[in-house]
Amino acid sequence: MVEGYALGVDVGGTFTDLALIRISDGAAFYHKTPSTPDDPSRAIGIGVQELLARDHIAPAAVIYFGHGTTVATNALITGKVARTGMITTAGFRDILEIRRQRQPHNYDIRMPKPPPLVPRHLRRELEERTYLYGGEDIEPDLEALQPILADFAREGVEAIAVCFLHSYHNPVHERAVVAAIRRLYPGAFTCASHEVLAEFREFERITSTAVNASLGPIMERYLTRLEERAKSIGIPVPHILQSNGGVASPRDAATKPVRTLVSGPAAGVTGAVHVAGKSDIITFDVGGTSTDVCLIEGGQPLVARERLFNGHPVRFPMTDVHSVGAGGGSIGWVDAGGFLHVGPQSAGANPGPACFGFGGCEPTVTDANVVLGRLPSYALLDGRLPIKADLASLAIKEKIAEPMGMSVEEAAFGLLTILNENLVQAIRVISVEQGFDPRRFTLVAFGGAGPLLASQLARELGICRVLVPAHPGLLCALGLLMADARSDFSLTRIAPLAACGADGLNAAFSELERNVAAWFESEQVDPANRRTHRGIDMRYMGQSHELTVPAQDGNFRAADLQTLATAFRQEHERIYGYAPEAPAQVVTFRLIAYARTKTPPVVVRKPSGQAAATVKSMRRVYFKESGGFVDCRVYDRARLAPETRIDGPAILDQMDTTTVILPDQRAEFDDAGNLILTFR
């Protein structure tokens, strides 16, 4: 019998991480390879082949492939999106530019807003209208499409967004126009707003649809290349992790790429929940380019309904991950006033930090850690990535130390101090600013640089406990194997709760359930693996924003309306501290569809060594609290016995990361093989 394996691949800005789990016994095999930003699928192909060859595993034994991608995010951030046209209701083409009356900066009304993804001359209007409250609908003139599409062809338009005024309520006009476009202009990626976001609020629906359209051709090309590489290797096509923490088929991901904008960070959150269980944790995922943090209470990550991506609002339920441009490859630089900054610019994978020897000459966070002895001065990745410490020192000396009149070591420590302040602010955004005290949470450190930086950050925030998983640099890849397939469905039907009644609630959910059933069938989900979760967005009459209240399964009866109203008041009081006895209104109905996947068990290989026997070297490491460089023991984490306790200062090396234990910390293992750091 051939062994079956599940493969998870997470692509970062600097490295591509791979995790392979043997389904029969949970044995895990990990690998890491430099990313290829020009074509991320190339690094995936290289890494998969290296991993399979190293562990003598046949490609045919891989039966599942989960993938986290930053392709959509990077395209949007860099502006390298497809040339996009838009067709909308007459009189409404400038909604995309007018936006909301919100300023990006409260104290600078002149601060420019990002240019629309669809320029004005490519936003075209059609005479059409569907009415909510009476009035005779105006059918769209499909003949008027032909000159519009001819102009789009001359302009080189690759994608078309169709956004009509009340299509969330009645999508018949959008469906007719989309069908005509696909017939007359078959080469364009075309999407309708009711397919992307069937909710009211014109601007949010239109901008989310424009983002989706502009990313469509990019994602289609990438997934096509990736599928071709997978087939050439002999492994299955990938399932893509979405921003909501669930996976989607390549077809779903290609048609709704807007839902993958937090794909990579969401994988890390899923992996952290897997290793930490129902604990209250703050995730700290540090890669080469960025740091992603998320607050998780009782095993449930916070959820955001809307986020800005490069200034463009996207409305879609997603894991509430806050990202900052600070990572191992972040560049330190001195401004004209002589002040030191770190990031958001990154050296990335190519040319990378100066110490990699790939041609980079800018000082980075990685270079600073090499200079301070926290990273080895000879090689990373179990010797596969040689390190040139002299180049790290030279970059920091020329670009930071000499301009600021300090030693190389002081400049390197200053770079890490500024970085730490940026990270502290990121944690405060998701904790203190949301009403949570970070001191009652455990900091879960992962990513290639998370364990390297976590202890100093925890001390600054007053966090007493840091958890470092067994394979922190590969936790995102592991998290990809723990996610169920998921799709979110929504439907806006605004009405007073009393007027809507049980019949109105049942009718709305029935419509959503038909869409969910069609999705289950298209994804060929076994009925035994199907699961749904209901919710209703509610508000008081006259309010502008809603709160989501869980809704019961099955049909509503008249008596259930009071239960729903009570649940809404309790949620309102929990969030805002008060809840008046006033009429409530239902706004948007939500139905989340899950297709359960068989999560492979993951067995941590528990070493049988002894702490004293695994001190592999001594290294001079800089700790300011110790007055400078001190002799520091360096351990091979893979060979530490489960009962080992280590008092800092110490360094733990492993293939995918390095963990720094501060002088006033103690490290020990829990029963699951996670490393627990506490302050003495």
PLY file of the C-alpha trace (Angstrom):
ply
format ascii 1.0
element vertex 680
property float x
property float y
property float z
element edge 679
property int vertex1
property int vertex2
end_header
0.00 0.00 0.00
1.37 3.43 -0.98
1.69 5.93 1.87
-0.37 9.11 1.45
1.00 12.61 2.17
-0.46 16.09 2.53
1.64 18.99 1.24
1.46 22.61 2.40
3.41 25.39 0.66
3.54 29.01 1.85
5.29 31.60 -0.32
6.88 34.54 1.49
8.83 37.53 0.26
12.19 35.91 1.07
11.62 32.17 1.51
9.15 29.56 0.33
8.21 27.13 3.12
7.09 23.54 2.62
5.55 21.03 5.04
4.80 17.41 4.11
2.76 15.28 6.53
2.45 11.50 6.29
-1.24 10.87 6.87
-0.90 7.41 8.40
1.20 8.44 11.40
1.60 12.24 11.27
5.33 12.20 10.60
6.36 15.64 9.34
8.98 16.59 6.76
9.97 20.23 6.31
11.90 22.23 3.75
12.72 25.86 2.98
13.98 27.39 -0.27
14.56 30.99 -1.48
11.52 32.57 -3.13
11.49 33.62 -6.78
9.50 36.91 -6.84
9.43 37.08 -10.65
7.43 33.82 -10.71
6.55 32.37 -7.27
5.50 29.07 -8.84
9.12 28.43 -9.85
10.31 28.31 -6.21
7.38 26.05 -5.38
8.37 23.62 -8.13
12.02 23.64 -7.03
11.14 23.24 -3.35
8.67 20.39 -3.87
11.12 18.44 -6.01
13.95 18.97 -3.50
11.75 17.90 -0.58
10.43 14.77 -2.30
13.90 13.76 -3.50
15.52 14.36 -0.11
13.05 12.14 1.73
12.65 9.59 -1.09
8.90 10.17 -1.53
7.16 9.51 -4.84
5.14 12.47 -6.21
2.14 10.18 -6.67
2.05 9.68 -2.88
1.04 13.34 -2.40
-2.76 13.32 -2.27
-3.44 16.88 -1.07
-1.74 20.21 -1.83
-2.60 23.36 0.18
-1.12 26.69 -0.83
-0.93 30.15 0.73
-0.11 32.92 -1.72
0.77 36.62 -1.69
0.39 37.04 -5.45
-2.82 39.09 -5.20
-1.53 41.19 -2.29
1.77 41.99 -3.98
0.06 42.90 -7.25
-2.25 45.34 -5.48
0.46 46.88 -3.31
2.84 47.40 -6.23
0.11 48.53 -8.61
0.93 45.76 -11.09
-2.70 44.89 -11.77
-4.58 44.24 -14.98
-5.94 47.12 -17.06
-9.57 47.20 -15.97
-12.79 48.63 -17.35
-16.09 49.12 -15.55
-19.74 49.20 -16.63
-22.17 50.75 -14.18
-25.58 52.38 -13.88
-25.93 55.74 -15.63
-24.98 58.57 -13.28
-22.90 56.45 -10.92
-19.51 55.98 -12.58
-17.75 58.41 -10.24
-18.63 56.55 -7.02
-15.24 54.85 -7.29
-13.52 58.23 -7.19
-15.78 60.12 -4.78
-15.33 57.36 -2.17
-16.51 57.99 1.40
-15.97 61.26 3.23
-13.11 59.75 5.18
-9.64 61.26 5.25
-6.62 58.94 5.22
-5.12 61.25 7.85
-7.26 63.18 10.33
-5.02 66.24 10.38
-4.03 66.55 6.71
-6.91 67.22 4.33
-4.44 67.55 1.45
-3.13 64.01 1.82
-3.73 62.36 -1.57
-6.02 59.38 -1.89
-4.96 56.45 -4.06
-5.97 56.72 -7.72
-8.94 54.50 -8.66
-8.07 51.10 -10.07
-10.30 51.94 -13.05
-9.48 55.32 -14.70
-12.47 57.53 -15.48
-12.35 57.06 -19.25
-12.68 53.30 -18.73
-15.71 53.64 -16.45
-18.74 53.47 -18.77
-22.46 53.86 -18.06
-25.57 52.01 -19.20
-29.13 53.19 -18.87
-30.62 50.63 -16.49
-32.32 50.58 -13.13
-33.92 48.18 -10.69
-35.95 49.75 -7.93
-36.20 48.70 -4.30
-39.50 50.35 -3.44
-41.73 50.42 -6.51
-41.10 51.96 -9.91
-40.86 50.25 -13.25
-37.45 48.66 -13.87
-35.43 49.90 -16.85
-33.90 47.04 -18.83
-30.23 47.50 -19.87
-29.65 48.25 -23.56
-27.39 45.39 -24.61
-26.86 46.97 -28.05
-25.05 49.85 -26.33
-22.46 47.36 -25.08
-20.86 46.85 -28.48
-19.22 50.30 -28.88
-18.15 50.20 -25.21
-16.45 46.84 -25.66
-14.84 48.01 -28.91
-13.30 50.94 -26.99
-12.15 48.54 -24.26
-10.45 46.37 -26.87
-8.60 49.40 -28.33
-7.51 50.38 -24.80
-6.14 46.90 -24.08
-8.60 46.18 -21.26
-8.00 42.74 -19.71
-10.73 42.75 -17.05
-14.26 44.18 -16.78
-16.24 44.86 -13.59
-20.01 45.13 -13.88
-21.56 47.07 -10.98
-25.22 48.14 -11.08
-26.93 50.15 -8.39
-29.28 47.65 -6.71
-27.86 44.38 -8.01
-27.41 43.07 -4.47
-31.22 43.00 -4.29
-31.98 41.96 -7.87
-29.02 40.75 -9.96
-30.94 40.00 -13.16
-29.54 43.00 -15.08
-25.95 42.24 -14.08
-26.36 38.63 -15.16
-27.66 39.68 -18.57
-24.82 42.16 -19.16
-22.12 39.75 -17.97
-23.46 37.03 -20.27
-23.35 39.46 -23.21
-19.79 40.57 -22.39
-18.56 36.99 -22.17
-20.10 36.35 -25.58
-18.84 39.55 -27.27
-15.48 39.93 -25.46
-14.50 36.37 -24.45
-10.86 37.20 -23.76
-11.61 39.49 -20.79
-11.91 38.46 -17.16
-15.44 39.56 -16.24
-17.08 39.67 -12.83
-20.32 41.11 -11.47
-20.72 42.87 -8.13
-23.46 40.51 -6.91
-21.03 37.60 -7.39
-18.30 39.33 -5.39
-20.37 41.03 -2.66
-24.17 40.77 -2.62
-24.51 43.55 -0.04
-25.67 47.14 0.02
-23.39 50.22 0.25
-22.49 51.14 -3.30
-18.92 52.28 -2.76
-17.75 49.22 -0.82
-19.43 46.86 -3.29
-18.03 48.67 -6.34
-14.48 49.02 -5.02
-14.39 45.35 -3.93
-15.57 44.34 -7.41
-13.00 46.61 -9.09
-10.22 45.09 -6.97
-11.44 41.60 -7.82
-11.50 42.36 -11.56
-8.06 43.99 -11.57
-6.56 40.93 -9.86
-8.43 38.32 -11.94
-6.03 38.01 -14.92
-3.01 38.12 -12.57
-4.34 35.27 -10.45
-5.53 33.25 -13.44
-2.06 33.35 -15.03
-0.35 32.46 -11.77
-2.64 29.55 -10.96
-2.35 28.25 -14.51
1.46 28.21 -14.22
1.25 26.60 -10.79
-1.16 23.90 -11.96
1.12 23.14 -14.92
4.12 22.79 -12.59
2.14 20.57 -10.22
1.04 18.31 -13.07
4.59 18.13 -14.46
5.87 17.01 -11.05
2.98 14.58 -10.62
1.24 16.10 -7.57
-2.40 17.31 -7.24
-3.51 20.82 -8.16
-3.40 23.18 -5.17
-6.19 24.31 -2.88
-5.74 28.03 -2.13
-6.12 29.48 1.37
-8.46 32.48 1.52
-8.43 35.49 3.82
-11.21 33.93 5.93
-9.00 30.99 6.92
-10.69 28.45 4.64
-9.36 26.92 1.43
-10.86 27.29 -2.03
-10.47 25.32 -5.23
-8.24 26.86 -7.93
-11.42 27.70 -9.85
-12.91 29.63 -6.92
-9.63 31.40 -6.18
-9.24 32.44 -9.82
-12.77 33.87 -10.06
-12.64 35.60 -6.65
-8.98 36.57 -6.11
-10.06 39.42 -3.81
-10.71 36.72 -1.20
-7.03 35.70 -1.13
-5.59 39.08 -0.10
-4.67 37.83 3.41
-3.97 34.26 2.30
-0.45 33.88 3.67
-1.03 35.53 7.09
-4.27 33.57 7.55
-2.28 30.33 7.20
-0.09 31.35 10.12
-3.12 32.10 12.29
-4.60 28.68 11.46
-1.31 27.00 12.36
-1.02 28.95 15.62
-4.53 27.93 16.69
-3.57 24.32 15.94
-0.51 24.39 18.23
-2.00 26.59 20.99
-5.52 25.14 21.12
-8.20 27.21 22.88
-5.71 29.53 24.56
-5.73 33.33 24.45
-2.80 34.19 22.21
-1.31 36.92 20.07
0.34 35.61 16.93
3.68 37.12 15.94
4.61 36.03 12.41
7.82 37.65 11.16
8.95 36.92 7.63
11.51 38.56 5.41
9.35 41.48 4.29
6.56 41.98 6.82
5.26 41.12 10.27
1.69 39.89 10.76
-0.03 39.93 14.14
-3.48 38.69 15.16
-5.33 38.43 18.47
-7.03 35.11 19.19
-9.36 34.72 22.17
-10.41 31.23 23.21
-9.10 29.76 19.96
-11.20 32.15 17.82
-9.36 34.81 15.76
-10.90 38.25 15.55
-12.72 38.83 12.25
-12.67 42.02 10.17
-15.50 42.86 7.77
-13.49 45.41 5.84
-9.84 46.29 5.31
-7.80 48.74 3.31
-5.31 47.32 0.83
-3.00 49.98 -0.56
-5.74 52.51 0.13
-8.52 50.48 -1.52
-11.30 49.25 0.82
-12.22 45.59 0.43
-15.34 44.31 2.16
-15.30 40.61 2.89
-15.12 38.59 6.16
-11.44 37.93 6.81
-9.10 37.01 9.62
-8.24 40.30 11.35
-4.50 40.25 10.72
-2.60 43.51 11.09
0.53 43.76 8.94
3.47 46.14 9.09
6.43 46.49 6.76
8.99 45.10 9.20
10.79 41.79 8.80
14.16 40.12 8.54
14.88 41.83 5.23
13.73 45.31 6.32
16.31 47.95 5.48
17.73 50.36 8.05
18.34 53.89 6.79
19.22 57.35 8.10
17.13 60.32 6.98
18.33 63.83 6.15
17.85 64.88 9.78
20.10 62.09 11.05
17.33 59.87 12.43
17.38 56.10 12.06
14.43 54.28 10.45
13.70 50.62 9.67
11.58 49.63 6.67
9.11 49.50 5.12
11.53 48.90 2.23
12.85 45.34 2.17
15.80 43.67 0.51
13.50 40.71 -0.21
14.86 37.48 -1.63
16.91 39.15 -4.34
19.34 40.77 -3.66
18.47 40.03 -0.02
20.41 41.12 3.07
24.06 42.05 2.59
25.20 38.98 4.54
23.63 36.65 1.96
26.24 37.71 -0.57
23.75 38.01 -3.44
24.69 41.60 -4.20
22.69 43.40 -1.53
24.49 46.33 0.06
21.79 47.81 2.30
21.86 47.03 6.05
18.91 44.90 7.15
17.52 43.39 10.34
19.19 40.09 9.44
22.55 41.83 9.05
22.13 43.44 12.48
21.46 40.06 14.08
24.56 38.61 12.42
26.70 41.50 13.69
25.33 41.05 17.23
25.97 37.29 17.17
22.32 36.34 17.44
22.51 34.67 14.04
25.48 32.47 13.12
28.27 34.10 11.14
28.81 31.11 8.83
25.50 29.69 7.45
21.71 29.35 7.77
19.24 26.65 6.65
21.44 23.83 7.99
24.41 25.11 6.03
22.60 25.55 2.69
22.76 29.36 2.87
26.31 30.65 3.52
26.57 33.86 5.56
29.19 36.56 4.98
29.44 38.41 8.29
32.00 40.89 6.94
29.50 42.17 4.37
26.89 42.64 7.11
29.33 44.70 9.19
30.38 46.75 6.17
26.78 47.61 5.23
25.90 48.73 8.77
29.16 50.66 9.13
28.77 52.61 5.89
25.03 53.24 5.95
24.28 53.67 9.68
27.29 53.70 12.05
29.44 56.32 10.27
26.58 58.73 9.42
25.40 58.59 13.05
28.86 58.62 14.67
28.58 55.34 16.57
30.13 51.88 16.60
28.92 49.10 14.32
27.52 47.18 17.30
25.66 50.23 18.64
24.24 50.89 15.18
23.10 47.27 14.85
21.42 47.32 18.27
19.84 50.68 17.44
18.37 49.17 14.29
16.78 46.37 16.33
15.50 48.87 18.92
13.69 50.93 16.27
12.30 47.74 14.74
11.00 46.66 18.15
9.15 49.95 18.60
7.41 49.41 15.25
6.39 45.91 16.35
5.11 47.15 19.73
2.81 49.57 17.92
1.52 46.76 15.70
0.59 44.64 18.74
-1.12 47.60 20.41
-3.33 48.12 17.34
-4.89 44.65 17.74
-4.92 44.57 21.55
-5.00 47.84 23.51
-6.91 49.72 20.80
-9.49 46.91 20.72
-9.94 46.85 24.49
-7.65 43.87 25.24
-4.78 43.82 27.74
-1.84 42.13 25.95
-0.33 41.06 29.29
-2.95 38.31 29.72
-2.07 36.71 26.36
0.69 34.33 25.29
2.85 35.57 22.42
3.16 32.81 19.78
6.32 33.50 17.78
6.85 31.99 14.36
8.04 32.81 10.88
11.71 32.82 10.05
12.49 35.76 12.35
9.69 35.59 14.95
11.58 33.61 17.63
14.62 35.81 17.02
12.73 38.98 17.98
9.88 37.81 20.23
11.49 37.98 23.68
12.48 41.64 23.50
8.99 42.49 22.22
7.32 40.50 25.02
9.38 42.30 27.64
8.39 45.69 26.23
4.68 44.77 26.29
4.74 43.09 29.71
3.88 39.70 28.20
5.23 37.00 30.51
4.97 33.93 28.27
6.27 33.26 24.76
5.44 30.05 22.86
7.71 28.95 20.02
6.28 25.99 18.02
8.40 23.01 17.06
8.92 24.31 13.51
8.17 28.04 13.74
9.66 28.98 10.40
7.30 26.55 8.68
4.12 27.00 10.73
2.30 28.80 7.90
2.91 25.84 5.61
1.64 23.51 8.33
-1.44 25.70 8.89
-2.43 25.19 5.26
-3.12 21.54 6.05
-5.43 22.35 8.97
-8.00 24.48 7.11
-11.43 23.39 5.94
-12.73 24.45 2.53
-14.95 27.48 3.06
-17.12 29.93 1.15
-19.01 32.94 2.55
-22.44 33.91 1.23
-24.36 37.09 2.06
-27.65 38.71 1.09
-28.90 42.19 2.02
-32.59 42.49 2.88
-33.16 45.64 4.98
-36.32 45.61 7.06
-37.51 46.12 10.66
-37.28 42.82 12.51
-40.97 42.90 13.38
-42.00 43.64 9.79
-39.66 41.01 8.37
-41.15 38.35 10.63
-40.31 34.67 10.70
-41.39 34.24 7.07
-38.99 36.94 5.87
-36.09 35.44 7.81
-36.82 31.98 6.42
-37.13 33.27 2.86
-33.75 35.05 3.02
-31.94 32.01 4.41
-33.66 29.74 1.88
-32.22 31.83 -0.94
-28.75 31.64 0.61
-29.08 27.90 1.15
-29.79 27.38 -2.55
-26.50 29.14 -3.35
-24.69 27.10 -0.71
-26.11 23.83 -2.07
-24.92 24.77 -5.57
-21.43 25.48 -4.18
-21.31 22.13 -2.35
-22.28 20.36 -5.57
-19.77 22.26 -7.72
-17.00 21.41 -5.24
-18.20 17.78 -5.05
-18.37 17.85 -1.25
-19.58 14.66 0.40
-22.83 15.36 2.31
-21.25 13.95 5.46
-18.58 16.67 5.35
-20.93 19.62 4.86
-21.42 22.19 7.61
-22.97 25.68 7.70
-23.05 28.58 10.12
-25.69 31.33 10.09
-25.55 34.96 11.12
-27.56 38.16 10.69
-26.23 41.73 10.61
-28.55 43.84 12.76
-28.80 47.43 13.98
-31.18 49.78 15.72
-33.48 51.77 13.47
-31.56 54.88 12.38
-28.07 53.46 12.98
-25.52 53.40 10.15
-23.56 50.27 11.06
-24.41 46.75 12.08
-23.40 43.99 14.47
-23.41 40.33 13.46
-25.57 38.08 15.63
-25.44 34.26 15.37
-28.69 32.81 14.03
-30.27 29.45 14.73
-30.38 26.58 12.27
-33.72 25.50 10.85
-36.86 27.54 10.33
-37.74 30.54 12.48
-41.04 30.79 14.28
-42.74 33.94 15.57
-41.50 33.21 19.10
-37.87 33.20 17.86
-37.97 36.88 16.93
-37.73 37.96 20.57
-34.75 35.61 21.09
-33.00 37.21 18.14
-33.77 40.74 19.39
-32.39 39.85 22.83
-29.20 38.41 21.32
-28.71 41.65 19.37
-29.18 43.84 22.47
-26.70 41.72 24.44
-24.11 42.02 21.67
-24.71 45.78 21.43
-24.18 46.13 25.18
-21.03 44.01 25.06
-19.51 46.15 22.30
-20.75 49.63 23.22
-21.66 49.37 26.91
-25.35 50.13 26.49
-28.41 48.73 24.68
-31.64 50.73 24.51
-35.07 49.11 24.31
-35.64 50.24 20.73
-36.82 48.53 17.54
-34.16 46.48 15.75
-33.61 46.14 12.04
-32.23 43.20 10.04
-29.80 44.19 7.29
-27.66 41.39 5.84
-28.08 37.64 6.14
-24.91 35.53 6.21
-24.29 31.85 5.64
-20.83 30.30 5.87
-20.38 26.95 4.15
-17.63 24.59 5.34
-16.42 21.41 3.71
-14.57 19.46 6.35
-11.14 18.23 5.34
-9.39 15.37 7.04
-6.71 17.10 9.09
-3.57 14.96 9.19
-2.20 14.29 12.67
1.13 15.97 13.26
3.58 14.13 15.48
6.47 16.12 16.91
9.63 14.05 16.92
10.69 14.16 20.54
14.47 14.05 20.87
16.24 11.85 23.34
19.35 13.91 23.93
20.42 15.82 27.03
20.86 19.56 27.42
24.49 19.32 28.45
25.31 17.14 25.46
23.71 19.44 22.93
25.70 22.63 23.48
27.12 22.64 20.00
29.19 25.82 20.36
29.84 28.99 22.30
29.26 32.34 20.64
29.85 35.96 21.57
26.36 37.54 21.61
25.43 41.14 22.34
22.90 41.79 25.13
22.54 45.37 26.28
21.22 44.29 29.68
24.46 42.33 30.18
26.63 45.29 29.23
27.61 44.14 25.74
28.99 40.91 24.32
28.89 37.81 26.54
29.79 34.18 26.00
26.55 32.46 25.09
25.75 28.75 24.77
24.30 27.66 21.42
22.05 24.58 21.42
20.74 22.37 18.65
17.01 22.43 19.41
16.36 19.20 17.53
18.54 17.30 20.02
17.19 18.76 23.26
15.46 16.33 25.61
11.78 17.07 26.40
12.56 17.66 30.09
15.31 20.20 29.29
15.36 23.56 31.06
17.68 26.28 29.86
18.40 29.57 31.62
19.38 32.49 29.43
21.32 33.90 27.86
21.26 31.18 25.22
20.65 30.60 21.52
18.65 27.72 20.05
19.47 26.89 16.43
17.32 24.87 14.04
16.92 24.64 10.28
14.05 27.10 9.93
14.77 29.70 12.62
16.89 30.82 15.55
15.45 31.44 19.03
17.05 34.02 21.33
16.68 33.46 25.09
17.37 36.66 27.02
19.54 36.68 30.18
16.47 36.87 32.46
14.47 34.16 30.68
14.02 30.42 31.15
13.12 27.99 28.36
11.41 24.60 28.72
9.21 22.32 26.61
5.51 21.55 26.98
3.97 18.15 26.25
3.38 19.03 22.57
7.04 19.88 21.93
6.50 23.66 21.94
9.20 25.78 23.53
7.90 27.96 26.38
9.90 31.06 27.33
9.15 32.78 30.64
10.85 35.65 32.42
12.58 34.70 35.64
0 1
1 2
2 3
3 4
4 5
5 6
6 7
7 8
8 9
9 10
10 11
11 12
12 13
13 14
14 15
15 16
16 17
17 18
18 19
19 20
20 21
21 22
22 23
23 24
24 25
25 26
26 27
27 28
28 29
29 30
30 31
31 32
32 33
33 34
34 35
35 36
36 37
37 38
38 39
39 40
40 41
41 42
42 43
43 44
44 45
45 46
46 47
47 48
48 49
49 50
50 51
51 52
52 53
53 54
54 55
55 56
56 57
57 58
58 59
59 60
60 61
61 62
62 63
63 64
64 65
65 66
66 67
67 68
68 69
69 70
70 71
71 72
72 73
73 74
74 75
75 76
76 77
77 78
78 79
79 80
80 81
81 82
82 83
83 84
84 85
85 86
86 87
87 88
88 89
89 90
90 91
91 92
92 93
93 94
94 95
95 96
96 97
97 98
98 99
99 100
100 101
101 102
102 103
103 104
104 105
105 106
106 107
107 108
108 109
109 110
110 111
111 112
112 113
113 114
114 115
115 116
116 117
117 118
118 119
119 120
120 121
121 122
122 123
123 124
124 125
125 126
126 127
127 128
128 129
129 130
130 131
131 132
132 133
133 134
134 135
135 136
136 137
137 138
138 139
139 140
140 141
141 142
142 143
143 144
144 145
145 146
146 147
147 148
148 149
149 150
150 151
151 152
152 153
153 154
154 155
155 156
156 157
157 158
158 159
159 160
160 161
161 162
162 163
163 164
164 165
165 166
166 167
167 168
168 169
169 170
170 171
171 172
172 173
173 174
174 175
175 176
176 177
177 178
178 179
179 180
180 181
181 182
182 183
183 184
184 185
185 186
186 187
187 188
188 189
189 190
190 191
191 192
192 193
193 194
194 195
195 196
196 197
197 198
198 199
199 200
200 201
201 202
202 203
203 204
204 205
205 206
206 207
207 208
208 209
209 210
210 211
211 212
212 213
213 214
214 215
215 216
216 217
217 218
218 219
219 220
220 221
221 222
222 223
223 224
224 225
225 226
226 227
227 228
228 229
229 230
230 231
231 232
232 233
233 234
234 235
235 236
236 237
237 238
238 239
239 240
240 241
241 242
242 243
243 244
244 245
245 246
246 247
247 248
248 249
249 250
250 251
251 252
252 253
253 254
254 255
255 256
256 257
257 258
258 259
259 260
260 261
261 262
262 263
263 264
264 265
265 266
266 267
267 268
268 269
269 270
270 271
271 272
272 273
273 274
274 275
275 276
276 277
277 278
278 279
279 280
280 281
281 282
282 283
283 284
284 285
285 286
286 287
287 288
288 289
289 290
290 291
291 292
292 293
293 294
294 295
295 296
296 297
297 298
298 299
299 300
300 301
301 302
302 303
303 304
304 305
305 306
306 307
307 308
308 309
309 310
310 311
311 312
312 313
313 314
314 315
315 316
316 317
317 318
318 319
319 320
320 321
321 322
322 323
323 324
324 325
325 326
326 327
327 328
328 329
329 330
330 331
331 332
332 333
333 334
334 335
335 336
336 337
337 338
338 339
339 340
340 341
341 342
342 343
343 344
344 345
345 346
346 347
347 348
348 349
349 350
350 351
351 352
352 353
353 354
354 355
355 356
356 357
357 358
358 359
359 360
360 361
361 362
362 363
363 364
364 365
365 366
366 367
367 368
368 369
369 370
370 371
371 372
372 373
373 374
374 375
375 376
376 377
377 378
378 379
379 380
380 381
381 382
382 383
383 384
384 385
385 386
386 387
387 388
388 389
389 390
390 391
391 392
392 393
393 394
394 395
395 396
396 397
397 398
398 399
399 400
400 401
401 402
402 403
403 404
404 405
405 406
406 407
407 408
408 409
409 410
410 411
411 412
412 413
413 414
414 415
415 416
416 417
417 418
418 419
419 420
420 421
421 422
422 423
423 424
424 425
425 426
426 427
427 428
428 429
429 430
430 431
431 432
432 433
433 434
434 435
435 436
436 437
437 438
438 439
439 440
440 441
441 442
442 443
443 444
444 445
445 446
446 447
447 448
448 449
449 450
450 451
451 452
452 453
453 454
454 455
455 456
456 457
457 458
458 459
459 460
460 461
461 462
462 463
463 464
464 465
465 466
466 467
467 468
468 469
469 470
470 471
471 472
472 473
473 474
474 475
475 476
476 477
477 478
478 479
479 480
480 481
481 482
482 483
483 484
484 485
485 486
486 487
487 488
488 489
489 490
490 491
491 492
492 493
493 494
494 495
495 496
496 497
497 498
498 499
499 500
500 501
501 502
502 503
503 504
504 505
505 506
506 507
507 508
508 509
509 510
510 511
511 512
512 513
513 514
514 515
515 516
516 517
517 518
518 519
519 520
520 521
521 522
522 523
523 524
524 525
525 526
526 527
527 528
528 529
529 530
530 531
531 532
532 533
533 534
534 535
535 536
536 537
537 538
538 539
539 540
540 541
541 542
542 543
543 544
544 545
545 546
546 547
547 548
548 549
549 550
550 551
551 552
552 553
553 554
554 555
555 556
556 557
557 558
558 559
559 560
560 561
561 562
562 563
563 564
564 565
565 566
566 567
567 568
568 569
569 570
570 571
571 572
572 573
573 574
574 575
575 576
576 577
577 578
578 579
579 580
580 581
581 582
582 583
583 584
584 585
585 586
586 587
587 588
588 589
589 590
590 591
591 592
592 593
593 594
594 595
595 596
596 597
597 598
598 599
599 600
600 601
601 602
602 603
603 604
604 605
605 606
606 607
607 608
608 609
609 610
610 611
611 612
612 613
613 614
614 615
615 616
616 617
617 618
618 619
619 620
620 621
621 622
622 623
623 624
624 625
625 626
626 627
627 628
628 629
629 630
630 631
631 632
632 633
633 634
634 635
635 636
636 637
637 638
638 639
639 640
640 641
641 642
642 643
643 644
644 645
645 646
646 647
647 648
648 649
649 650
650 651
651 652
652 653
653 654
654 655
655 656
656 657
657 658
658 659
659 660
660 661
661 662
662 663
663 664
664 665
665 666
666 667
667 668
668 669
669 670
670 671
671 672
672 673
673 674
674 675
675 676
676 677
677 678
678 679
